[in-house]
Amino acid sequence: MKSISTILLAVTLVFTVSTSKAQTDTTKKAEPKKSNWTRSWVASLNGSQAEYSNWSQGGVSSVAGTASTVFDATYKNKYFGYTTHLNLKFGQTRIEWKEVRKTDDLIRFTNKFDYYLPIKTVSAYTEVDFRTQFDRGFNKDDILISNFFAPAFFQETAGLSYKPNSIVTSQIGLSMKQTIVSDTTLSNFYGVKPGEQFRGEGGLSFVLGVKTPMFANLSYTGTFETFTNFLTPLNWTDYTFANEFTGKINGKLSTVIQLILMYDRDFNNKVQYKQVISLGLNFKLI
C-alpha cells in the first residue's frame, strides 16, 4: 500500500512540475521579441477660408490648404544606429477665386548612420541629406525664383554626434554640398554660374536639435543648422533656424505655429523669414 501511495505521489509531482514548466515555456514563447526598429508615420491636412461681400472694412476672399506627412524609422542595437526621415509638405492658396500661389513646399529625405563610441552619448556618424520642392515659386514681384529641382540640395556629412538625453541632439562634421538648378534661368539665385546647373562646395556643418513637451498639450520642435564653406568668408555662413509649436486640441485636431529664419548669402544678404499658423486634422498611420 505504501509503495502504491509512493508511486502515485511521485507521478503527481512529476505531472505538476511538467505542467508548471510547460506553462512557463508557453509564457516565455508568448512574449514578443523586442524589435530594434521604431517607426512613426503621421499625416496632416490644414486649411483656412475667408469670403467677403460688400464688407465695409474691406478684405480679400481666399481659400487655402496644406497637406503634409512625416515618416521616421530608427534602428538601434548595441553598436550601430540608422535613422531615415522623410518630410513632405505642399500648400496652396487661391485669392479672389482666381490667382493660385503656393504657401508651403518641401521635399526632404535624410539618412543617418551612427557608430556608438564607448562614451554612450557620443557617436561617429555619416549622413546624406536631400532637399528640394514640388512646384514653382514666385516672389512678391511675380518673378519666378524656384521650381522642382531648381534648386535641389544634396549634402553628405561625416562627424561626431552628441545626444545626452531624449530632448537635445547636436552634431558637427565635415560636409560636401551640391547645389543643382535644373532651370538655368534661376542659376544666379543660388550661387550657380549663369547657364550652369551644378555647384559643389566643401565645408563644416553644425546641427542643434531640440524636441520637448512644454505643457500638457503643447510641444516644441526646433533645429538650428549651419553650413560654412571653407572658401568663403565666415560671415557667408548659411543658417536655418526652424521652430514649430504643436498644440493638441483633441486626438485628431491640432494647431501648428511655424517660425523659420534663414540666411543664404547666395540668394541675397538679407535674413529670410517665414511664419505660418494653421489648424487641421492629424492622422497617425503608424
Summary of the structure (lengths in Angstrom):
residues: 286
radius of gyration: 27.6
end to end distance: 66.0
largest distance: 109.1
contacts: 767
relative contact order: 0.10
helix: 14%
strand: 59%
